[in-house]
Each structure stands twice: as structure tokens, then as C-alpha cells.
Amino acid sequence: MSATTTEFQVTGMTCGHCEMSVREEVSEITDVLSVEVSHETGRLSVSAEQGVEDSAVLAAVSEAGYSAVRA
């Protein structure tokens, strides 16, 4: 079974610590295999076995203190 990757645009990140906060929160979502995030581009890429609910990712990003939209 192949993983599904979903892209999001995150606003408010300014440094590597911001990336780490987002990565830690999103990584806690069930079935997430990998998380790639860049404060330079604001891109968040989430790979999961069964795909991931947008609402779960948006809630995790919010918990980290940022906002995001599906790209």
C-alpha cells in the first residue's frame, strides 16, 4: 500500500524552532508516516498510510501556534 501525501501552507513560522513545533504536533496524528516542513516556504507535507484528515492536520498546526490551509 502506498502512502498518501498531502500539502498544506502554514503561516507564521519564522525559524527552525517553529518547524520543530509543527513537526512534533503533526507527527502525533495517528497513521502519519512522515512530516516535512519549511519555515522558508511555509510548506508542510504530511505522508500517511491511509491519508490524513485535513481537520486533524489543521488542529495540530493550530496547537503548535500557527495557522494553515490545504495547498
LUMMARPA-263624 format. One record per residue: residue in one letter; x, y, z of N, C-alpha, C in turn. Coordinates in nm, 3 decimals. Layout:
residu_n.c1_n.c2_n.c3_ca.c1_ca.c2_ca.c3_c.c1_c.c2_c.c3
a_X_Y_Z_X_Y_Z_X_Y_Z
...
***
This chain:
residu_n.c1_n.c2_n.c3_ca.c1_ca.c2_ca.c3_c.c1_c.c2_c.c3
m_0.085_-0.119_0.000_0.000_0.000_0.000_0.089_0.124_0.000
s_0.056_0.219_-0.082_0.139_0.339_-0.090_0.085_0.448_0.000
a_0.174_0.530_0.046_0.136_0.641_0.133_0.072_0.752_0.050
t_-0.012_0.828_0.115_-0.073_0.945_0.054_-0.009_1.069_0.114
t_0.032_1.162_0.029_0.095_1.285_0.077_0.001_1.402_0.053
t_-0.014_1.483_0.156_-0.100_1.600_0.149_-0.017_1.724_0.180
e_-0.039_1.830_0.102_0.037_1.954_0.119_-0.049_2.061_0.185
f_0.016_2.138_0.274_-0.050_2.249_0.341_0.041_2.371_0.335
q_-0.019_2.489_0.349_0.057_2.613_0.356_0.039_2.667_0.498
v_0.150_2.683_0.570_0.147_2.729_0.708_0.194_2.873_0.714
t_0.125_2.955_0.791_0.166_3.094_0.809_0.211_3.116_0.952
g_0.310_3.203_0.968_0.357_3.242_1.100_0.489_3.180_1.142
m_0.540_3.083_1.067_0.668_3.022_1.104_0.783_3.112_1.061
t_0.881_3.130_1.149_0.994_3.218_1.117_1.130_3.153_1.135
c_1.136_3.032_1.194_1.266_2.973_1.222_1.256_2.821_1.235
g_1.371_2.759_1.260_1.377_2.614_1.275_1.297_2.565_1.395
h_1.291_2.645_1.501_1.213_2.605_1.618_1.064_2.598_1.582
c_1.019_2.689_1.498_0.880_2.687_1.450_0.853_2.556_1.376
e_0.946_2.519_1.288_0.933_2.394_1.213_0.923_2.276_1.308
m_1.008_2.274_1.410_1.009_2.164_1.506_0.876_2.153_1.580
s_0.820_2.267_1.618_0.692_2.266_1.689_0.582_2.207_1.603
v_0.575_2.249_1.478_0.474_2.198_1.385_0.498_2.049_1.361
r_0.623_2.011_1.336_0.656_1.871_1.308_0.615_1.781_1.424
e_0.644_1.824_1.548_0.611_1.743_1.665_0.461_1.723_1.679
e_0.383_1.829_1.662_0.237_1.818_1.677_0.176_1.731_1.567
v_0.216_1.754_1.442_0.159_1.680_1.330_0.200_1.533_1.337
s_0.320_1.505_1.385_0.369_1.367_1.396_0.287_1.283_1.492
e_0.215_1.348_1.583_0.134_1.276_1.681_0.003_1.223_1.622
i_-0.033_1.267_1.502_-0.157_1.221_1.439_-0.142_1.073_1.401
t_-0.243_0.994_1.431_-0.242_0.851_1.400_-0.218_0.827_1.252
d_-0.135_0.730_1.220_-0.104_0.685_1.083_-0.010_0.776_1.006
v_0.036_0.888_1.065_0.130_0.974_0.994_0.265_0.905_0.987
l_0.320_0.895_0.866_0.449_0.830_0.844_0.564_0.928_0.844
s_0.543_1.045_0.782_0.649_1.145_0.778_0.590_1.285_0.766
v_0.667_1.380_0.814_0.628_1.521_0.811_0.747_1.602_0.763
e_0.727_1.681_0.659_0.830_1.771_0.611_0.773_1.912_0.621
v_0.851_2.002_0.681_0.802_2.139_0.699_0.918_2.236_0.679
s_0.889_2.349_0.615_0.991_2.451_0.590_0.937_2.588_0.629
h_1.007_2.655_0.721_0.964_2.790_0.756_0.993_2.888_0.643
e_1.089_2.855_0.556_1.126_2.943_0.447_1.016_2.952_0.341
t_0.953_2.838_0.313_0.848_2.837_0.210_0.708_2.830_0.271
g_0.700_2.792_0.399_0.571_2.775_0.464_0.502_2.645_0.426
r_0.574_2.558_0.354_0.513_2.432_0.308_0.519_2.325_0.416
l_0.410_2.253_0.428_0.400_2.139_0.518_0.352_2.021_0.434
s_0.429_1.913_0.435_0.395_1.795_0.359_0.378_1.680_0.458
v_0.260_1.618_0.456_0.228_1.511_0.550_0.200_1.383_0.473
s_0.275_1.277_0.505_0.252_1.147_0.442_0.191_1.053_0.545
a_0.087_0.982_0.503_0.019_0.888_0.592_-0.027_0.767_0.512
e_-0.038_0.653_0.580_-0.076_0.529_0.512_-0.212_0.539_0.446
q_-0.310_0.590_0.518_-0.447_0.597_0.466_-0.487_0.740_0.429
g_-0.389_0.827_0.416_-0.423_0.968_0.401_-0.453_1.022_0.539
v_-0.470_1.149_0.549_-0.493_1.211_0.680_-0.604_1.315_0.666
e_-0.686_1.325_0.768_-0.794_1.424_0.766_-0.734_1.565_0.772
d_-0.779_1.652_0.682_-0.732_1.791_0.685_-0.755_1.852_0.822
s_-0.871_1.825_0.881_-0.905_1.886_1.009_-0.806_1.846_1.118
a_-0.755_1.723_1.113_-0.658_1.678_1.213_-0.526_1.753_1.198
v_-0.483_1.773_1.074_-0.358_1.845_1.049_-0.374_1.992_1.089
l_-0.485_2.053_1.050_-0.508_2.193_1.082_-0.515_2.215_1.233
a_-0.576_2.120_1.305_-0.584_2.130_1.450_-0.445_2.117_1.512
a_-0.362_2.026_1.459_-0.226_2.008_1.511_-0.141_2.132_1.488
v_-0.153_2.191_1.370_-0.079_2.314_1.339_-0.125_2.426_1.432
s_-0.254_2.434_1.455_-0.309_2.535_1.547_-0.256_2.514_1.689
e_-0.249_2.388_1.731_-0.196_2.355_1.864_-0.051_2.401_1.878
a_0.023_2.397_1.767_0.163_2.442_1.766_0.172_2.595_1.765
g_0.059_2.663_1.743_0.058_2.809_1.747_0.058_2.878_1.612
y_0.026_2.804_1.505_0.028_2.859_1.371_-0.103_2.831_1.300
s_-0.119_2.885_1.181_-0.240_2.854_1.104_-0.198_2.796_0.970
a_-0.288_2.717_0.913_-0.257_2.651_0.786_-0.381_2.635_0.701
v_-0.359_2.618_0.573_-0.467_2.587_0.478_-0.415_2.477_0.386
r_-0.507_2.399_0.334_-0.469_2.294_0.238_-0.415_2.361_0.113
a_-0.301_2.315_0.065_-0.239_2.377_-0.053_-0.294_2.314_-0.180
***
